């Protein structure tokens, strides 16, 4: 029983592969991967110092946004308690 299912799935996978090959999907996928690699080679990547600086900026921004959210939440909670909403 298990061997039968394995054979069935292998045949299905082979059929799908043959269909993708014949329809040209594999050639397009290969071309896409090659073009993606080529574009990534053109990219300029940040230096270690730039990366550390950006990480600090993101961390500070998250902290400020978090503190702002907590402050607004506390103000709204106090207003709701004040007006018994």
Backbone as a ProteinNet text record, in pm:
[ID]
protein_1_A
[PRIMARY]
XXXXXXXXXXXXXXXXXXXXXXXXXXXXXXXXXXXXXXXXXXXXXXXXXXXXXXXXXXXXXXXXXXXXXXXXXXXXXXXXXXXXX
[TERTIARY]
82.3	0	86.8	187.3	274.2	354.6	401.3	479	393.5	268.4	177.5	161.8	142.3	127	254.4	366.5	493.5	507.3	474.5	482.3	385	262.7	163.3	213.5	268.7	318.3	439.4	523.9	637.3	590.8	490	436.3	372.3	297.1	235.1	343	446.4	554.2	625.6	651.3	716.6	628.4	499.1	406	404.6	402.2	405.3	536.5	647.2	776.8	780	729.5	727.5	639.7	525.4	436.1	504.4	570	637.1	750.5	822.9	932.9	878.1	776.2	720.3	655.2	593.9	526	624.7	749.5	850.4	861.3	790.6	795.2	933.8	1000.1	1132.7	1235.1	1223.2	1315.2	1294.8	1168.2	1140.3	1190	1174.9	1223.9	1376.1	1444.2	1589.7	1632.6	1565.2	1596.3	1572.8	1463.8	1432.9	1542.8	1588.6	1694	1823.5	1857.4	1979	1970.9	1856.4	1840.4	1843.1	1785.7	1787.4	1930.2	2009.4	2149.8	2224.8	2199.3	2266.3	2229.6	2103.9	2061	2118.5	2128.2	2184.7	2332.8	2402.5	2543.8	2558.6	2458	2462.6	2432.1	2371.8	2332.3	2454.5	2440.9	2544	2494	2573.8	2535.3	2596.4	2525.1	2577.1	2703.2	2787.8	2906.1	2862.6	2954.5	2924.6	2884.2	2952.8	2919.6	2781.7	2750.9	2619.3	2509.2	2535	2437.1	2413	2520.6	2505.2	2428.9	2459.6	2389.9	2241.9	2209.5	2068.6	1995.6	2063	2001.6	1970.3	2060.2	2036.7	1917.1	1909.2	1798.4	1665.8	1662.4	1540.2	1503.4	1600.1	1572.8	1515.7	1574.8	1525.5	1384.7	1361.3	1228.4	1123.1	1156	1062.8	1034.9	1137.3	1120.4	1030.2	1052.9	971.2	825.8	806.3	670.8	601.5	673.9	615.9	575.8	662.2	629.8	510.5	502.4	389.5	259.8	263.9	145	99	192.1	156.9	98.3	155.9	106.4	-35.5	-61.3	-195.3	-294.1	-254.6	-341.3	-376.5	-279.1	-305.6	-397.4	-377	-463.4	-606.8	-624.3	-759	-824.9	-749.7	-804.9	-852	-772.2	-810.8	-934.5	-942.9	-1061.7	-1186.1	-1173.3	-1287.3	-1333.4	-1238	-1274.4	-1338.6	-1289.9	-1341.2	-1487.3	-1514.9	-1649.5	-1733.5	-1679.8	-1748.6	-1810.1	-1727.9	-1773.2	-1758
-119.6	0	126.1	132.1	249.6	264.2	155.4	159.3	210	172.8	216.9	368.5	423.1	568.2	642.3	585.4	647.5	651.5	543.2	536.1	635	642.9	735.8	879.2	916.6	1053	1081.2	982.4	1000.6	1023.8	949.9	966.8	1104.9	1147.2	1279.9	1388.5	1375.6	1474	1476.9	1361	1354.4	1417.2	1394.4	1454.2	1606	1656.9	1801.2	1862.5	1793.8	1840.5	1843.5	1737.3	1731.2	1842	1866.3	1973.5	2109.8	2135	2263.3	2281.8	2175.2	2180.8	2212.4	2140.1	2153.8	2291.1	2344.9	2474.7	2590.9	2563.1	2667.7	2736.4	2684.1	2745	2732.6	2621.7	2602.3	2695.7	2719.1	2811.4	2953.3	2991.8	3125.8	3138.7	3032.7	3035.5	3049.2	2976.3	2985.7	3126.4	3184.9	3320.9	3419.9	3401.9	3489.8	3483.4	3364.2	3347.9	3413.4	3394.1	3454.9	3608	3664.3	3809.1	3863.8	3788.6	3831	3834.9	3733	3731.2	3850.4	3879.3	3990.7	4124	4143.3	4267.5	4279.2	4168.3	4172.4	4207.3	4171.6	4209.6	4360.3	4425.1	4569.5	4648.9	4584.4	4654.6	4695.8	4807.8	4847.4	4810.9	4738.3	4691.2	4783.4	4804.1	4896.2	4841	4935	4893.3	4854.7	4796.8	4753.3	4872.4	4985.9	5105.5	5160.5	5162.7	5208.6	5117.3	4988.3	4891.4	4910.3	4930.3	4953.1	5082.1	5188	5315.2	5303.7	5234.7	5216.9	5133.9	5035.3	4952.7	5035.9	5124.7	5212.6	5303.9	5360.9	5448.8	5372.9	5251.9	5171.6	5139.4	5102.6	5071.8	5191.4	5308.7	5430.6	5464.3	5448.8	5476.6	5384.3	5258.1	5162.9	5200.9	5238.5	5278.6	5401.7	5502.1	5623.6	5591.3	5511.3	5474.1	5394.5	5304.5	5227.4	5315.3	5409	5500.1	5588.8	5635.6	5715.2	5634.7	5509.6	5424.3	5401.4	5375.5	5355.5	5482.9	5598	5725.4	5753.2	5736.5	5759.8	5661.8	5537.1	5436.2	5475.6	5519.1	5558.2	5680.7	5776.1	5894.4	5853.8	5769.1	5725.5	5645.3	5559.2	5483	5578.1	5678.1	5774	5854.7	5891.8	5963.2	5875.3	5748.9	5657.4	5640.9	5628.8	5619.2	5749.4	5862	5991.8	6010.5	5973.4	5989.8	5864.1	5758.9	5630.8	5575.2	5571.4	5519.7	5370.4
0	0	0	88.2	92.2	-36.1	-88.9	-212.6	-328	-329.7	-435.1	-431.3	-310.3	-297.8	-338	-303.3	-341.5	-493	-557.5	-703.5	-766.9	-711.3	-765.1	-754.6	-639	-621.6	-709.5	-729.8	-820.2	-963.8	-1005.6	-1140.7	-1154.8	-1051.7	-1055.4	-1061.6	-978.2	-977.7	-1112.3	-1169.9	-1300.6	-1408.1	-1399.8	-1495.8	-1485.6	-1362.8	-1343.4	-1393	-1366.5	-1414.1	-1567.2	-1629.5	-1776.3	-1833.1	-1771.8	-1817.4	-1804.5	-1689.5	-1668.1	-1769	-1796.7	-1893.1	-2032.6	-2071.4	-2205.1	-2225.5	-2120.1	-2130.4	-2122.4	-2088.8	-2083.9	-1948.5	-1848.6	-1715.7	-1651.4	-1673.2	-1613.6	-1676.8	-1806.2	-1873.3	-1821.4	-1801.4	-1748.2	-1605.1	-1526.7	-1388.9	-1386.4	-1473.1	-1482	-1521.8	-1619.6	-1663	-1549.1	-1475.8	-1362.4	-1256.5	-1223.7	-1123.1	-1172	-1297.4	-1352.4	-1349.4	-1386.8	-1385.6	-1242.8	-1149.3	-1009.5	-957	-987	-945.5	-1004	-1130.2	-1197.1	-1131	-1097.8	-1032.7	-892	-820.6	-685.6	-687.7	-794.4	-806.8	-824.8	-882.2	-904.9	-777.9	-679.4	-556.9	-476.3	-409.8	-315.3	-176.5	-105	27.1	131.1	243.6	345.5	411.7	454.8	529.7	670.8	745.7	881.5	969	953.4	1031.9	994.6	865.2	821.9	876.3	875.2	924.8	1073.8	1150.4	1294.2	1319.7	1245.2	1262.5	1231.3	1124.5	1088.1	1192.8	1248.4	1351.8	1475.8	1512.6	1627.9	1599.6	1479.5	1443.7	1450.8	1400.3	1404.3	1548.6	1630.8	1771.1	1846.1	1825.6	1891.5	1841.6	1713	1657.4	1717.5	1732.7	1792.9	1937.7	2010.8	2150.7	2160.5	2078.6	2080.8	2045.2	1941.1	1900.9	2010.9	2075.7	2185.4	2302.3	2339.9	2449.7	2414.1	2290.7	2246.4	2254.4	2211.1	2214.6	2358	2448.7	2589.1	2647.7	2616.6	2669.2	2621	2492.6	2438.3	2499.5	2515.7	2576.6	2720.1	2797	2935.5	2942.4	2852.9	2849.3	2816.8	2718.5	2681.4	2793.3	2862.2	2974.4	3083.6	3115.7	3219.3	3177.2	3050.3	3001.7	3010	2976.1	2984.3	3127.8	3220.7	3362.1	3412.2	3364.7	3408	3363.6	3239.6	3186.2	3199	3258.9	3282.1	3152.4	3050.9	2920.7	2919.5
[MASK]
+++++++++++++++++++++++++++++++++++++++++++++++++++++++++++++++++++++++++++++++++++++

